[in-house]
Amino acid sequence: MLDGLLGQGDARNLKKIATIYSNPIANLYSAIANEDKAQTRDIWLSLTDDQRTEISNSAKKAVALAFYDIADWQDGWLARYAY
């Protein structure tokens, strides 16, 4: 469901879900939809390896772009390809 809302760019409902069901993955999707790159990076770095494998490919691309935006090539590459 989170993937579908992210694909639609539905920031309002993603924020509502992240508020009601506060978990790191919902918070990450909400940050991506709100284009909050700093929060996206912070949440990604706090995720466990198991949580990172649950993220969709489109979300991984958005996380990678958030890292590339500050020229953090290593974390960007890891977000995009390692999980």
Biopython code that builds the backbone (N, CA, C, O; Angstrom):
import numpy as np
from Bio.PDB.StructureBuilder import StructureBuilder

atoms = [
    (1, "MET", "N", (0.824, -1.180, 0.000)),
    (1, "MET", "CA", (0.000, 0.000, 0.000)),
    (1, "MET", "C", (0.874, 1.251, 0.000)),
    (1, "MET", "O", (0.580, 2.215, -0.708)),
    (2, "LEU", "N", (1.955, 1.239, 0.798)),
    (2, "LEU", "CA", (2.833, 2.404, 0.853)),
    (2, "LEU", "C", (3.456, 2.676, -0.505)),
    (2, "LEU", "O", (3.624, 3.833, -0.892)),
    (3, "ASP", "N", (3.802, 1.615, -1.237)),
    (3, "ASP", "CA", (4.391, 1.782, -2.560)),
    (3, "ASP", "C", (3.431, 2.496, -3.506)),
    (3, "ASP", "O", (3.837, 3.377, -4.263)),
    (4, "GLY", "N", (2.176, 2.116, -3.458)),
    (4, "GLY", "CA", (1.163, 2.744, -4.312)),
    (4, "GLY", "C", (0.982, 4.213, -3.995)),
    (4, "GLY", "O", (0.888, 5.042, -4.900)),
    (5, "LEU", "N", (0.933, 4.538, -2.720)),
    (5, "LEU", "CA", (0.786, 5.943, -2.332)),
    (5, "LEU", "C", (2.014, 6.753, -2.725)),
    (5, "LEU", "O", (1.892, 7.906, -3.138)),
    (6, "LEU", "N", (3.192, 6.158, -2.600)),
    (6, "LEU", "CA", (4.407, 6.850, -3.007)),
    (6, "LEU", "C", (4.407, 7.081, -4.508)),
    (6, "LEU", "O", (4.784, 8.156, -4.974)),
    (7, "GLY", "N", (3.988, 6.079, -5.266)),
    (7, "GLY", "CA", (3.918, 6.213, -6.717)),
    (7, "GLY", "C", (2.963, 7.306, -7.157)),
    (7, "GLY", "O", (3.184, 7.952, -8.181)),
    (8, "GLN", "N", (1.909, 7.517, -6.395)),
    (8, "GLN", "CA", (0.951, 8.567, -6.699)),
    (8, "GLN", "C", (1.389, 9.915, -6.142)),
    (8, "GLN", "O", (0.784, 10.940, -6.457)),
    (9, "GLY", "N", (2.424, 9.925, -5.325)),
    (9, "GLY", "CA", (2.877, 11.168, -4.713)),
    (9, "GLY", "C", (1.895, 11.681, -3.670)),
    (9, "GLY", "O", (1.770, 12.891, -3.479)),
    (10, "ASP", "N", (1.209, 10.788, -3.006)),
    (10, "ASP", "CA", (0.172, 11.146, -2.035)),
    (10, "ASP", "C", (0.805, 11.426, -0.666)),
    (10, "ASP", "O", (0.748, 10.599, 0.244)),
    (11, "ALA", "N", (1.401, 12.601, -0.547)),
    (11, "ALA", "CA", (2.118, 12.969, 0.672)),
    (11, "ALA", "C", (1.182, 13.067, 1.875)),
    (11, "ALA", "O", (1.563, 12.711, 2.990)),
    (12, "ARG", "N", (-0.037, 13.546, 1.653)),
    (12, "ARG", "CA", (-0.976, 13.740, 2.765)),
    (12, "ARG", "C", (-1.322, 12.414, 3.433)),
    (12, "ARG", "O", (-1.262, 12.301, 4.657)),
    (13, "ASN", "N", (-1.681, 11.415, 2.641)),
    (13, "ASN", "CA", (-2.035, 10.117, 3.226)),
    (13, "ASN", "C", (-0.825, 9.382, 3.776)),
    (13, "ASN", "O", (-0.942, 8.677, 4.778)),
    (14, "LEU", "N", (0.337, 9.529, 3.145)),
    (14, "LEU", "CA", (1.543, 8.917, 3.702)),
    (14, "LEU", "C", (1.887, 9.514, 5.059)),
    (14, "LEU", "O", (2.311, 8.800, 5.969)),
    (15, "LYS", "N", (1.705, 10.817, 5.193)),
    (15, "LYS", "CA", (1.967, 11.459, 6.488)),
    (15, "LYS", "C", (0.973, 10.971, 7.533)),
    (15, "LYS", "O", (1.343, 10.740, 8.685)),
    (16, "LYS", "N", (-0.289, 10.813, 7.135)),
    (16, "LYS", "CA", (-1.319, 10.323, 8.058)),
    (16, "LYS", "C", (-0.987, 8.907, 8.526)),
    (16, "LYS", "O", (-1.114, 8.598, 9.711)),
    (17, "ILE", "N", (-0.561, 8.047, 7.600)),
    (17, "ILE", "CA", (-0.199, 6.668, 7.956)),
    (17, "ILE", "C", (1.022, 6.666, 8.870)),
    (17, "ILE", "O", (1.067, 5.921, 9.848)),
    (18, "ALA", "N", (2.018, 7.505, 8.550)),
    (18, "ALA", "CA", (3.227, 7.562, 9.374)),
    (18, "ALA", "C", (2.916, 8.060, 10.782)),
    (18, "ALA", "O", (3.596, 7.681, 11.736)),
    (19, "THR", "N", (1.905, 8.899, 10.919)),
    (19, "THR", "CA", (1.514, 9.404, 12.231)),
    (19, "THR", "C", (0.766, 8.343, 13.035)),
    (19, "THR", "O", (1.028, 8.151, 14.222)),
    (20, "ILE", "N", (-0.157, 7.663, 12.380)),
    (20, "ILE", "CA", (-0.967, 6.664, 13.068)),
    (20, "ILE", "C", (-0.168, 5.399, 13.356)),
    (20, "ILE", "O", (-0.195, 4.886, 14.474)),
    (21, "TYR", "N", (0.535, 4.900, 12.356)),
    (21, "TYR", "CA", (1.315, 3.663, 12.477)),
    (21, "TYR", "C", (2.792, 4.021, 12.402)),
    (21, "TYR", "O", (3.472, 3.724, 11.420)),
    (22, "SER", "N", (3.255, 4.643, 13.422)),
    (22, "SER", "CA", (4.627, 5.150, 13.411)),
    (22, "SER", "C", (5.632, 4.006, 13.357)),
    (22, "SER", "O", (5.860, 3.310, 14.346)),
    (23, "ASN", "N", (6.226, 3.827, 12.183)),
    (23, "ASN", "CA", (7.323, 2.892, 12.019)),
    (23, "ASN", "C", (8.297, 3.506, 11.025)),
    (23, "ASN", "O", (7.913, 4.371, 10.239)),
    (24, "PRO", "N", (9.520, 3.083, 11.047)),
    (24, "PRO", "CA", (10.538, 3.730, 10.215)),
    (24, "PRO", "C", (10.248, 3.688, 8.721)),
    (24, "PRO", "O", (10.561, 4.643, 8.010)),
    (25, "ILE", "N", (9.659, 2.608, 8.232)),
    (25, "ILE", "CA", (9.401, 2.514, 6.795)),
    (25, "ILE", "C", (8.319, 3.501, 6.379)),
    (25, "ILE", "O", (8.458, 4.167, 5.353)),
    (26, "ALA", "N", (7.252, 3.605, 7.149)),
    (26, "ALA", "CA", (6.201, 4.579, 6.843)),
    (26, "ALA", "C", (6.753, 5.996, 6.929)),
    (26, "ALA", "O", (6.410, 6.846, 6.107)),
    (27, "ASN", "N", (7.596, 6.253, 7.909)),
    (27, "ASN", "CA", (8.207, 7.576, 8.034)),
    (27, "ASN", "C", (9.106, 7.882, 6.840)),
    (27, "ASN", "O", (9.138, 9.016, 6.360)),
    (28, "LEU", "N", (9.840, 6.873, 6.357)),
    (28, "LEU", "CA", (10.705, 7.056, 5.189)),
    (28, "LEU", "C", (9.881, 7.414, 3.954)),
    (28, "LEU", "O", (10.222, 8.350, 3.232)),
    (29, "TYR", "N", (8.806, 6.676, 3.711)),
    (29, "TYR", "CA", (7.964, 6.948, 2.554)),
    (29, "TYR", "C", (7.337, 8.333, 2.645)),
    (29, "TYR", "O", (7.206, 9.023, 1.634)),
    (30, "SER", "N", (6.949, 8.743, 3.847)),
    (30, "SER", "CA", (6.394, 10.077, 4.036)),
    (30, "SER", "C", (7.440, 11.149, 3.735)),
    (30, "SER", "O", (7.131, 12.149, 3.087)),
    (31, "ALA", "N", (8.658, 10.952, 4.194)),
    (31, "ALA", "CA", (9.734, 11.918, 3.934)),
    (31, "ALA", "C", (10.035, 12.006, 2.442)),
    (31, "ALA", "O", (10.275, 13.097, 1.925)),
    (32, "ILE", "N", (10.024, 10.870, 1.746)),
    (32, "ILE", "CA", (10.265, 10.871, 0.305)),
    (32, "ILE", "C", (9.170, 11.642, -0.413)),
    (32, "ILE", "O", (9.462, 12.466, -1.280)),
    (33, "ALA", "N", (7.910, 11.386, -0.063)),
    (33, "ALA", "CA", (6.794, 12.066, -0.722)),
    (33, "ALA", "C", (6.809, 13.566, -0.444)),
    (33, "ALA", "O", (6.405, 14.361, -1.293)),
    (34, "ASN", "N", (7.270, 13.950, 0.731)),
    (34, "ASN", "CA", (7.355, 15.373, 1.080)),
    (34, "ASN", "C", (8.627, 16.029, 0.554)),
    (34, "ASN", "O", (8.848, 17.224, 0.748)),
    (35, "GLU", "N", (9.464, 15.229, -0.117)),
    (35, "GLU", "CA", (10.734, 15.695, -0.676)),
    (35, "GLU", "C", (11.649, 16.295, 0.388)),
    (35, "GLU", "O", (12.371, 17.259, 0.132)),
    (36, "ASP", "N", (11.606, 15.712, 1.581)),
    (36, "ASP", "CA", (12.481, 16.122, 2.685)),
    (36, "ASP", "C", (13.727, 15.244, 2.641)),
    (36, "ASP", "O", (13.777, 14.183, 3.263)),
    (37, "LYS", "N", (14.724, 15.698, 1.900)),
    (37, "LYS", "CA", (15.910, 14.881, 1.658)),
    (37, "LYS", "C", (16.732, 14.646, 2.922)),
    (37, "LYS", "O", (17.296, 13.566, 3.094)),
    (38, "ALA", "N", (16.808, 15.625, 3.795)),
    (38, "ALA", "CA", (17.578, 15.446, 5.032)),
    (38, "ALA", "C", (16.940, 14.375, 5.910)),
    (38, "ALA", "O", (17.634, 13.516, 6.452)),
    (39, "GLN", "N", (15.628, 14.429, 6.048)),
    (39, "GLN", "CA", (14.937, 13.427, 6.853)),
    (39, "GLN", "C", (15.015, 12.054, 6.179)),
    (39, "GLN", "O", (15.144, 11.039, 6.863)),
    (40, "THR", "N", (14.940, 12.016, 4.859)),
    (40, "THR", "CA", (15.068, 10.762, 4.122)),
    (40, "THR", "C", (16.402, 10.103, 4.419)),
    (40, "THR", "O", (16.461, 8.902, 4.681)),
    (41, "ARG", "N", (17.474, 10.884, 4.380)),
    (41, "ARG", "CA", (18.804, 10.340, 4.668)),
    (41, "ARG", "C", (18.908, 9.853, 6.109)),
    (41, "ARG", "O", (19.438, 8.772, 6.367)),
    (42, "ASP", "N", (18.407, 10.644, 7.039)),
    (42, "ASP", "CA", (18.479, 10.268, 8.460)),
    (42, "ASP", "C", (17.722, 8.972, 8.744)),
    (42, "ASP", "O", (18.214, 8.100, 9.459)),
    (43, "ILE", "N", (16.525, 8.857, 8.178)),
    (43, "ILE", "CA", (15.725, 7.655, 8.416)),
    (43, "ILE", "C", (16.401, 6.451, 7.776)),
    (43, "ILE", "O", (16.465, 5.386, 8.390)),
    (44, "TRP", "N", (16.907, 6.598, 6.554)),
    (44, "TRP", "CA", (17.570, 5.476, 5.877)),
    (44, "TRP", "C", (18.746, 4.966, 6.699)),
    (44, "TRP", "O", (18.924, 3.757, 6.848)),
    (45, "LEU", "N", (19.538, 5.870, 7.224)),
    (45, "LEU", "CA", (20.711, 5.459, 7.996)),
    (45, "LEU", "C", (20.323, 4.760, 9.301)),
    (45, "LEU", "O", (21.115, 3.995, 9.851)),
    (46, "SER", "N", (19.115, 5.016, 9.797)),
    (46, "SER", "CA", (18.680, 4.387, 11.047)),
    (46, "SER", "C", (17.994, 3.039, 10.827)),
    (46, "SER", "O", (17.728, 2.328, 11.796)),
    (47, "LEU", "N", (17.698, 2.669, 9.572)),
    (47, "LEU", "CA", (17.023, 1.407, 9.292)),
    (47, "LEU", "C", (17.966, 0.222, 9.467)),
    (47, "LEU", "O", (19.174, 0.334, 9.257)),
    (48, "THR", "N", (17.402, -0.897, 9.849)),
    (48, "THR", "CA", (18.178, -2.140, 9.911)),
    (48, "THR", "C", (18.280, -2.728, 8.499)),
    (48, "THR", "O", (17.564, -2.303, 7.593)),
    (49, "ASP", "N", (19.158, -3.688, 8.321)),
    (49, "ASP", "CA", (19.300, -4.337, 7.016)),
    (49, "ASP", "C", (17.999, -5.012, 6.580)),
    (49, "ASP", "O", (17.634, -4.960, 5.405)),
    (50, "ASP", "N", (17.306, -5.638, 7.516)),
    (50, "ASP", "CA", (16.035, -6.288, 7.183)),
    (50, "ASP", "C", (14.997, -5.283, 6.714)),
    (50, "ASP", "O", (14.261, -5.550, 5.765)),
    (51, "GLN", "N", (14.930, -4.125, 7.371)),
    (51, "GLN", "CA", (13.985, -3.090, 6.961)),
    (51, "GLN", "C", (14.346, -2.543, 5.583)),
    (51, "GLN", "O", (13.458, -2.242, 4.785)),
    (52, "ARG", "N", (15.621, -2.414, 5.301)),
    (52, "ARG", "CA", (16.054, -1.873, 4.006)),
    (52, "ARG", "C", (15.680, -2.798, 2.856)),
    (52, "ARG", "O", (15.459, -2.331, 1.738)),
    (53, "THR", "N", (15.607, -4.098, 3.109)),
    (53, "THR", "CA", (15.231, -5.024, 2.041)),
    (53, "THR", "C", (13.745, -4.951, 1.713)),
    (53, "THR", "O", (13.332, -5.418, 0.651)),
    (54, "GLU", "N", (12.929, -4.375, 2.600)),
    (54, "GLU", "CA", (11.494, -4.263, 2.382)),
    (54, "GLU", "C", (11.111, -3.044, 1.552)),
    (54, "GLU", "O", (9.949, -2.905, 1.169)),
    (55, "ILE", "N", (12.053, -2.170, 1.271)),
    (55, "ILE", "CA", (11.781, -0.921, 0.564)),
    (55, "ILE", "C", (11.657, -1.191, -0.930)),
    (55, "ILE", "O", (12.404, -2.002, -1.477)),
    (56, "SER", "N", (10.721, -0.521, -1.592)),
    (56, "SER", "CA", (10.528, -0.699, -3.029)),
    (56, "SER", "C", (11.682, -0.090, -3.818)),
    (56, "SER", "O", (12.432, 0.736, -3.300)),
    (57, "ASN", "N", (11.814, -0.503, -5.066)),
    (57, "ASN", "CA", (12.873, 0.027, -5.916)),
    (57, "ASN", "C", (12.722, 1.533, -6.151)),
    (57, "ASN", "O", (13.719, 2.254, -6.192)),
    (58, "SER", "N", (11.500, 2.004, -6.305)),
    (58, "SER", "CA", (11.313, 3.446, -6.519)),
    (58, "SER", "C", (11.708, 4.238, -5.276)),
    (58, "SER", "O", (12.245, 5.340, -5.388)),
    (59, "ALA", "N", (11.448, 3.688, -4.101)),
    (59, "ALA", "CA", (11.864, 4.359, -2.871)),
    (59, "ALA", "C", (13.380, 4.343, -2.741)),
    (59, "ALA", "O", (13.976, 5.323, -2.293)),
    (60, "LYS", "N", (14.010, 3.231, -3.131)),
    (60, "LYS", "CA", (15.473, 3.151, -3.074)),
    (60, "LYS", "C", (16.112, 4.182, -3.996)),
    (60, "LYS", "O", (17.134, 4.776, -3.653)),
    (61, "LYS", "N", (15.515, 4.395, -5.160)),
    (61, "LYS", "CA", (16.029, 5.413, -6.087)),
    (61, "LYS", "C", (15.927, 6.803, -5.464)),
    (61, "LYS", "O", (16.851, 7.607, -5.585)),
    (62, "ALA", "N", (14.813, 7.086, -4.800)),
    (62, "ALA", "CA", (14.628, 8.387, -4.160)),
    (62, "ALA", "C", (15.628, 8.586, -3.027)),
    (62, "ALA", "O", (16.157, 9.684, -2.854)),
    (63, "VAL", "N", (15.892, 7.536, -2.258)),
    (63, "VAL", "CA", (16.871, 7.614, -1.173)),
    (63, "VAL", "C", (18.260, 7.857, -1.754)),
    (63, "VAL", "O", (19.018, 8.683, -1.244)),
    (64, "ALA", "N", (18.589, 7.134, -2.820)),
    (64, "ALA", "CA", (19.891, 7.318, -3.457)),
    (64, "ALA", "C", (20.057, 8.761, -3.942)),
    (64, "ALA", "O", (21.124, 9.351, -3.772)),
    (65, "LEU", "N", (19.023, 9.324, -4.537)),
    (65, "LEU", "CA", (19.096, 10.710, -5.008)),
    (65, "LEU", "C", (19.276, 11.689, -3.854)),
    (65, "LEU", "O", (19.940, 12.714, -4.003)),
    (66, "ALA", "N", (18.686, 11.374, -2.705)),
    (66, "ALA", "CA", (18.863, 12.240, -1.536)),
    (66, "ALA", "C", (20.323, 12.247, -1.093)),
    (66, "ALA", "O", (20.837, 13.281, -0.668)),
    (67, "PHE", "N", (20.993, 11.102, -1.190)),
    (67, "PHE", "CA", (22.413, 11.045, -0.845)),
    (67, "PHE", "C", (23.268, 11.692, -1.933)),
    (67, "PHE", "O", (24.228, 12.398, -1.626)),
    (68, "TYR", "N", (22.928, 11.459, -3.194)),
    (68, "TYR", "CA", (23.693, 12.061, -4.286)),
    (68, "TYR", "C", (23.610, 13.582, -4.237)),
    (68, "TYR", "O", (24.537, 14.273, -4.661)),
    (69, "ASP", "N", (22.509, 14.097, -3.723)),
    (69, "ASP", "CA", (22.308, 15.546, -3.622)),
    (69, "ASP", "C", (23.379, 16.217, -2.763)),
    (69, "ASP", "O", (23.714, 17.381, -2.983)),
    (70, "ILE", "N", (23.913, 15.485, -1.790)),
    (70, "ILE", "CA", (24.977, 16.041, -0.938)),
    (70, "ILE", "C", (26.324, 15.408, -1.257)),
    (70, "ILE", "O", (27.262, 15.477, -0.462)),
    (71, "ALA", "N", (26.405, 14.785, -2.440)),
    (71, "ALA", "CA", (27.642, 14.162, -2.928)),
    (71, "ALA", "C", (28.135, 13.034, -2.022)),
    (71, "ALA", "O", (29.340, 12.819, -1.891)),
    (72, "ASP", "N", (27.200, 12.316, -1.399)),
    (72, "ASP", "CA", (27.542, 11.131, -0.615)),
    (72, "ASP", "C", (27.328, 9.930, -1.531)),
    (72, "ASP", "O", (26.298, 9.258, -1.478)),
    (73, "TRP", "N", (28.327, 9.681, -2.369)),
    (73, "TRP", "CA", (28.214, 8.667, -3.411)),
    (73, "TRP", "C", (28.142, 7.254, -2.831)),
    (73, "TRP", "O", (27.430, 6.404, -3.366)),
    (74, "GLN", "N", (28.862, 6.999, -1.757)),
    (74, "GLN", "CA", (28.889, 5.650, -1.197)),
    (74, "GLN", "C", (27.527, 5.249, -0.637)),
    (74, "GLN", "O", (27.008, 4.186, -0.978)),
    (75, "ASP", "N", (26.948, 6.084, 0.214)),
    (75, "ASP", "CA", (25.642, 5.747, 0.785)),
    (75, "ASP", "C", (24.564, 5.740, -0.298)),
    (75, "ASP", "O", (23.626, 4.947, -0.231)),
    (76, "GLY", "N", (24.691, 6.614, -1.291)),
    (76, "GLY", "CA", (23.745, 6.611, -2.399)),
    (76, "GLY", "C", (23.787, 5.310, -3.172)),
    (76, "GLY", "O", (22.748, 4.739, -3.501)),
    (77, "TRP", "N", (24.994, 4.842, -3.464)),
    (77, "TRP", "CA", (25.142, 3.584, -4.187)),
    (77, "TRP", "C", (24.610, 2.426, -3.357)),
    (77, "TRP", "O", (23.922, 1.551, -3.883)),
    (78, "LEU", "N", (24.922, 2.411, -2.064)),
    (78, "LEU", "CA", (24.438, 1.337, -1.199)),
    (78, "LEU", "C", (22.908, 1.319, -1.127)),
    (78, "LEU", "O", (22.291, 0.255, -1.156)),
    (79, "ALA", "N", (22.306, 2.505, -1.034)),
    (79, "ALA", "CA", (20.845, 2.572, -0.976)),
    (79, "ALA", "C", (20.228, 2.029, -2.260)),
    (79, "ALA", "O", (19.203, 1.348, -2.217)),
    (80, "ARG", "N", (20.834, 2.321, -3.377)),
    (80, "ARG", "CA", (20.271, 1.936, -4.664)),
    (80, "ARG", "C", (20.511, 0.469, -5.027)),
    (80, "ARG", "O", (19.623, -0.192, -5.566)),
    (81, "TYR", "N", (21.704, -0.035, -4.733)),
    (81, "TYR", "CA", (22.072, -1.342, -5.265)),
    (81, "TYR", "C", (22.347, -2.435, -4.230)),
    (81, "TYR", "O", (22.256, -3.613, -4.575)),
    (82, "ALA", "N", (22.670, -2.112, -3.011)),
    (82, "ALA", "CA", (23.136, -3.119, -2.070)),
    (82, "ALA", "C", (22.024, -3.890, -1.386)),
    (82, "ALA", "O", (22.285, -4.971, -0.858)),
    (83, "TYR", "N", (20.805, -3.394, -1.369)),
    (83, "TYR", "CA", (19.755, -4.070, -0.612)),
    (83, "TYR", "C", (18.652, -4.564, -1.496)),
    (83, "TYR", "O", (17.689, -5.157, -1.009)),
]
sb = StructureBuilder()
sb.init_structure("model")
sb.init_model(0)
sb.init_chain("A")
sb.init_seg("    ")
for serial, (resi, resn, name, xyz) in enumerate(atoms, 1):
    if name == "N":
        sb.init_residue(resn, " ", resi, " ")
    sb.init_atom(name, np.array(xyz, "f"), 0.0, 1.0, " ", f" {name:<3s}", serial, name[0])
structure = sb.get_structure()
